């Protein structure tokens, strides 16, 4: 692009200049994200190291960590599989009520989390429509926590994969078939590598959303200490007890762990993109 073209683009830009737009963006991010997160860290710093370690390593807290992280990972993994299948069906096939089903994918976005929790509890309780036919309990167990996290995480995977699938040409699969590849080989060697970065992004979003979920979980979990109690509930409990430093200590641990896991997933995404670029 020539200098005259850059000048013309700058003059006719809809948004203000770079410096002013960057200033607005940083101000907004500071007010919404950076300042609240910094306040959590500063409040935690009021604790001594011994008090901090005691607050974040209590047996009840460690049990909540295990349930929160493992249930979130398991829910995100299941959503990665069935989210891919759902996105594939919505993009590649035409069938009755397709738009309705496509709209239902966004229902967890629009539905209040408390309503979702009550609905899931009514459905999976031992007297519920589905729970009464099962030989094991779902509601008020760790399995119920996982069910709620699966419900709220599915749209993140589907909506991340849909644009990529829409742009993926059908010619790739047809070319693989003409070269003698089976459907499984075409999927594994041609289609899946193209979808892997988006799939990992959807997995990361679903996982991050599940870590902080509260409203839909507390109704179906039962909230039994050491069994079905999630970390966000412990944070709320400490706040209700006016233990603000203890609550922020747990929040900081969750925040640091989430950042570390998201960083790992982003590194895997970058590796997948480099590998994809090397093979194309």
C-alpha positions as CSV (number, residue, x, y, z in Angstrom):
1,X,0.0,0.0,0.0
2,X,1.4,3.4,-1.0
3,X,1.8,6.4,1.3
4,X,-1.0,8.2,-0.4
5,X,-3.3,5.2,0.1
6,X,-2.4,5.0,3.8
7,X,-3.1,8.7,4.3
8,X,-6.4,8.4,2.5
9,X,-7.4,5.4,4.7
10,X,-6.4,7.2,7.8
11,X,-8.4,10.3,6.9
12,X,-11.6,8.3,6.0
13,X,-11.3,5.8,8.9
14,X,-14.6,5.4,10.7
15,X,-12.9,5.1,14.1
16,X,-10.7,7.8,15.6
17,X,-6.9,7.7,15.2
18,X,-4.8,4.9,16.5
19,X,-3.6,6.7,19.6
20,X,-7.1,7.7,20.7
21,X,-8.7,4.4,19.9
22,X,-5.9,2.6,21.8
23,X,-6.4,4.8,24.7
24,X,-10.1,4.1,24.8
25,X,-9.4,0.4,24.5
26,X,-6.9,0.4,27.4
27,X,-9.2,2.5,29.6
28,X,-12.1,0.1,29.0
29,X,-10.0,-3.0,29.7
30,X,-8.5,-1.4,32.8
31,X,-11.9,-0.6,34.3
32,X,-13.6,-3.9,33.4
33,X,-10.7,-6.4,33.7
34,X,-7.4,-5.2,35.0
35,X,-8.5,-3.1,38.0
36,X,-10.8,-5.8,39.5
37,X,-8.2,-8.5,39.0
38,X,-5.6,-6.3,40.6
39,X,-7.9,-5.6,43.5
40,X,-8.1,-9.4,44.1
41,X,-4.4,-9.7,44.2
42,X,-3.9,-6.6,46.5
43,X,-6.5,-7.9,48.9
44,X,-4.8,-11.3,49.0
45,X,-1.4,-9.6,49.8
46,X,-2.9,-8.5,53.2
47,X,-2.5,-12.2,54.3
48,X,0.7,-13.5,55.5
49,X,2.3,-16.4,53.6
50,X,1.3,-18.9,56.3
51,X,-2.3,-17.6,56.4
52,X,-2.5,-17.7,52.6
53,X,-1.1,-21.3,52.4
54,X,-3.6,-22.4,55.1
55,X,-6.5,-20.8,53.3
56,X,-5.8,-22.4,49.9
57,X,-4.6,-25.8,51.0
58,X,-7.3,-26.8,53.5
59,X,-8.7,-30.3,52.8
60,X,-12.1,-28.9,52.0
61,X,-10.6,-26.4,49.5
62,X,-8.4,-29.1,47.9
63,X,-11.5,-31.3,47.4
64,X,-13.2,-28.4,45.7
65,X,-10.2,-27.8,43.4
66,X,-10.3,-31.5,42.3
67,X,-14.0,-31.4,41.5
68,X,-13.9,-28.1,39.8
69,X,-10.9,-28.7,37.5
70,X,-11.6,-32.3,36.7
71,X,-15.3,-31.8,36.0
72,X,-14.5,-28.7,33.9
73,X,-11.9,-30.7,31.8
74,X,-14.2,-33.6,31.4
75,X,-17.1,-31.4,30.3
76,X,-15.0,-29.5,27.9
77,X,-13.6,-32.7,26.4
78,X,-17.1,-34.1,25.8
79,X,-18.3,-30.8,24.4
80,X,-15.3,-30.9,22.0
81,X,-16.5,-34.2,20.6
82,X,-20.2,-33.6,20.4
83,X,-19.7,-29.9,19.5
84,X,-17.7,-30.9,16.5
85,X,-20.5,-33.3,15.4
86,X,-23.2,-30.7,16.0
87,X,-21.4,-28.0,14.1
88,X,-20.7,-30.5,11.2
89,X,-24.4,-31.4,11.0
90,X,-25.6,-27.8,11.1
91,X,-23.1,-26.7,8.4
92,X,-23.0,-29.7,6.0
93,X,-26.6,-31.0,6.0
94,X,-30.1,-29.6,5.3
95,X,-33.0,-31.0,7.3
96,X,-36.4,-29.8,8.7
97,X,-36.2,-27.4,11.6
98,X,-32.6,-26.8,11.1
99,X,-32.8,-23.1,12.1
100,X,-34.7,-24.0,15.2
101,X,-32.0,-26.5,16.3
102,X,-29.3,-23.9,15.4
103,X,-31.1,-21.4,17.7
104,X,-31.4,-23.9,20.5
105,X,-27.6,-24.2,20.6
106,X,-27.5,-20.7,21.9
107,X,-30.0,-21.4,24.7
108,X,-27.4,-21.8,27.4
109,X,-26.1,-18.3,26.5
110,X,-29.5,-16.7,26.9
111,X,-31.0,-18.8,29.8
112,X,-30.3,-17.5,33.3
113,X,-28.0,-19.9,35.0
114,X,-30.2,-20.3,38.0
115,X,-33.1,-21.3,35.7
116,X,-30.8,-23.8,34.0
117,X,-29.8,-25.3,37.3
118,X,-33.4,-25.7,38.5
119,X,-34.4,-27.3,35.1
120,X,-31.4,-29.7,35.2
121,X,-32.2,-30.7,38.8
122,X,-35.8,-31.3,38.0
123,X,-34.8,-33.4,35.0
124,X,-32.0,-35.5,36.6
125,X,-33.3,-35.9,40.1
126,X,-34.3,-39.4,41.2
127,X,-38.0,-38.4,40.7
128,X,-37.3,-36.4,37.5
129,X,-38.2,-37.3,33.9
130,X,-34.8,-38.9,33.2
131,X,-33.4,-39.5,36.6
132,X,-36.2,-41.9,37.7
133,X,-35.1,-44.4,35.0
134,X,-31.5,-44.5,35.9
135,X,-30.0,-47.0,38.3
136,X,-27.6,-44.4,39.8
137,X,-28.0,-40.8,41.1
138,X,-27.1,-37.8,38.9
139,X,-28.5,-34.8,40.8
140,X,-26.7,-33.9,44.1
141,X,-23.6,-35.8,43.1
142,X,-20.3,-34.8,41.3
143,X,-21.9,-36.3,38.2
144,X,-24.6,-33.6,38.4
145,X,-21.8,-30.9,38.4
146,X,-20.4,-32.4,35.2
147,X,-23.9,-32.5,33.6
148,X,-24.4,-28.8,34.3
149,X,-20.9,-27.8,33.0
150,X,-21.6,-29.8,29.8
151,X,-24.8,-27.9,29.3
152,X,-23.3,-24.4,29.6
153,X,-20.2,-25.2,27.6
154,X,-21.5,-26.7,24.3
155,X,-22.3,-23.4,22.5
156,X,-18.7,-22.2,22.8
157,X,-17.4,-25.2,20.8
158,X,-20.2,-25.1,18.2
159,X,-20.0,-21.4,17.5
160,X,-16.2,-21.5,17.3
161,X,-16.2,-24.4,14.7
162,X,-19.1,-23.3,12.5
163,X,-17.4,-20.4,10.7
164,X,-14.4,-22.6,10.0
165,X,-16.5,-25.4,8.7
166,X,-18.4,-23.0,6.5
167,X,-15.2,-21.8,4.9
168,X,-13.8,-25.3,4.5
169,X,-14.2,-26.3,0.8
170,X,-15.9,-29.6,-0.1
171,X,-13.3,-30.1,-2.7
172,X,-10.8,-31.3,-0.1
173,X,-12.9,-34.3,0.8
174,X,-13.7,-35.0,-2.9
175,X,-10.0,-34.8,-3.8
176,X,-9.1,-37.2,-1.0
177,X,-11.8,-39.7,-2.1
178,X,-10.6,-39.6,-5.7
179,X,-7.1,-40.4,-4.5
180,X,-8.5,-43.5,-2.8
181,X,-8.8,-42.3,0.8
182,X,-11.6,-43.7,2.9
183,X,-14.0,-41.5,4.8
184,X,-12.0,-42.1,8.0
185,X,-8.7,-41.3,6.3
186,X,-10.1,-38.1,4.7
187,X,-11.5,-37.0,8.1
188,X,-8.3,-37.7,10.0
189,X,-5.7,-36.5,7.5
190,X,-7.5,-33.8,5.5
191,X,-10.5,-32.3,7.5
192,X,-9.4,-32.7,11.1
193,X,-6.1,-30.8,10.8
194,X,-7.9,-27.9,9.3
195,X,-10.3,-27.8,12.3
196,X,-7.9,-28.5,15.1
197,X,-7.0,-24.9,16.0
198,X,-10.6,-23.9,16.1
199,X,-11.5,-27.0,18.0
200,X,-8.9,-26.3,20.6
201,X,-10.1,-22.7,20.9
202,X,-13.6,-23.9,21.5
203,X,-12.3,-26.4,24.1
204,X,-10.4,-23.6,25.9
205,X,-13.5,-21.3,26.0
206,X,-15.7,-24.1,27.3
207,X,-13.2,-25.1,29.9
208,X,-12.7,-21.5,31.1
209,X,-16.4,-20.9,31.2
210,X,-16.9,-24.1,33.3
211,X,-14.2,-23.1,35.8
212,X,-16.2,-20.0,36.9
213,X,-19.7,-21.4,36.6
214,X,-21.8,-21.0,39.7
215,X,-25.5,-20.5,39.2
216,X,-26.4,-23.7,37.2
217,X,-24.2,-25.9,39.4
218,X,-25.2,-25.1,43.0
219,X,-28.8,-26.4,42.4
220,X,-27.8,-29.8,41.0
221,X,-24.6,-30.4,42.9
222,X,-26.0,-30.8,46.4
223,X,-23.1,-28.8,47.7
224,X,-21.8,-31.4,50.1
225,X,-18.4,-30.6,51.6
226,X,-15.6,-32.8,50.3
227,X,-18.0,-34.4,47.8
228,X,-19.9,-32.1,45.5
229,X,-18.8,-28.6,46.6
230,X,-17.2,-26.4,43.9
231,X,-14.6,-23.7,44.4
232,X,-16.8,-20.8,43.4
233,X,-19.3,-21.8,46.1
234,X,-16.5,-21.8,48.7
235,X,-15.6,-18.3,47.5
236,X,-19.2,-17.1,48.0
237,X,-19.3,-18.8,51.4
238,X,-16.2,-16.9,52.6
239,X,-17.7,-13.7,51.3
240,X,-20.9,-14.3,53.3
241,X,-18.7,-14.8,56.3
242,X,-16.9,-11.5,55.6
243,X,-13.6,-13.4,55.1
244,X,-12.7,-11.2,52.1
245,X,-9.0,-12.0,52.2
246,X,-9.7,-15.8,52.2
247,X,-12.2,-15.4,49.3
248,X,-9.7,-13.5,47.2
249,X,-7.0,-16.0,48.0
250,X,-9.1,-18.8,46.5
251,X,-9.9,-16.5,43.6
252,X,-6.3,-15.8,42.9
253,X,-5.4,-19.5,42.9
254,X,-8.2,-20.2,40.4
255,X,-7.1,-17.2,38.3
256,X,-3.5,-18.3,38.2
257,X,-4.4,-21.9,37.4
258,X,-6.8,-20.8,34.7
259,X,-4.2,-18.5,33.1
260,X,-1.6,-21.3,33.2
261,X,-4.0,-23.8,31.5
262,X,-5.1,-21.3,28.9
263,X,-1.5,-20.4,28.1
264,X,-0.8,-24.1,27.6
265,X,-3.8,-24.4,25.3
266,X,-2.8,-21.3,23.3
267,X,0.7,-22.8,22.9
268,X,-0.9,-26.0,21.6
269,X,-3.0,-23.9,19.2
270,X,0.1,-22.1,17.9
271,X,1.8,-25.5,17.4
272,X,-1.2,-26.8,15.5
273,X,-1.3,-23.8,13.2
274,X,2.4,-24.1,12.4
275,X,2.0,-27.8,11.7
276,X,-1.1,-27.0,9.5
277,X,0.9,-24.4,7.6
278,X,3.8,-26.8,7.1
279,X,1.6,-29.5,5.6
280,X,-0.3,-27.2,3.3
